[in-house]
């Protein structure tokens, strides 16, 4: 109750300084920054999300470039293709044993 009395005293004290233009400006600022779908805070959050997605795109492009260069290297060389198949798909030649160590 005490805080409500303080607000009422504040309003009564400054009532002569406030007009309809001040109220309109305050309402506009509150609606712009805090209410609705595209608020000021949403803009900041969207900016951070865009930045993180751009970093993810850069990482994916680097990974894609390395995969393309690895593919080009394997297309002409049977030995590198065989090595890739052994490492990635755990394939083995006849008579070989594969031991997988899971951590």
N, C-alpha and C positions, 0 to 999 in steps of 0.2 A: 504494500500500500504506500509505503514511503516513497518508493521510486515513481509511482504514478503521480503522487502529489508534486514531486520535483518536475515531472514533465508538464503538468498543468501550470505550475508556476512559471516555467520557462516560456510556455506558449503565451500566457497572459502578459508576461513581461515584454515579449517581442512581437506582440500581435500588430502593433502599429507599423512595423517595418515590412511585414509580409503582404504582398498583393497577389492578384491572380496570375501574374506573369512568373513570379517566383515559384508558385505552386506548380504551374504548367511545366516549367523547366525541371523541377525536381522530379515530377512524375515521369517526364520524358526520359530523364537520365536513369531512373530506377527501372523503367521498362526496357530501355536499351541495354543496360548492363546486366540485369538480373532476371528478367522474365522473357519467356519465349524460346523459340528453337535455336536462334542464332545469337546467343548472348556473347558478351565480351569474353567470359570464361571459356565458353565453347570454342571460340576462335583461338584462344591460347592452346587449348587441348588439341584441337585439330591441327594446329601448326606443329606441335610436338609429334603427333601421330604421322604427319606427312614426312617429317624429318627422319623418323625411325624407319618408315617404309622406303624412303629413298636410300638409306644405308643398306637395307635388306636387298634392294634391287642391285646396288653396287656389288654386294657380296655374291648374289646369284649370278651376275654377269661374269665375275671373275671365275667362279666355279664352272660356269658353262664354257668359258674360253679354255680352261684347263682340260675339260672333258673333250672338247673338240680337238685340241692338239693331241691328246692321248689317242683319240679315235683315228686321226690322220696317221699317227705313228704306227698304229696296229694294222691299218689297211694293207700296207705293203709288206709287212714283216710277219711271217708265220710264227716265228719264235716268240715275239712279243705278244701276239694274240694268245698263244698257248700259255704264256706266263700269266697274262691277265685272267684267263679262264681258271687257272689253278688257284690264283690268289682270291679272286672274288667269288667264285662258285664252288670252291673246294673240290675241284676235279683232280683226278689222278690218272697216271698211266697204269697199264696193267702191271700188277705185281707191286705197286707202291701202296704204302699205308699213309693215311692222313691222321694227324693228331691235332685236335683243336683244343686250345687252352682258353677256357672262359674265365674272365676275371670278375 
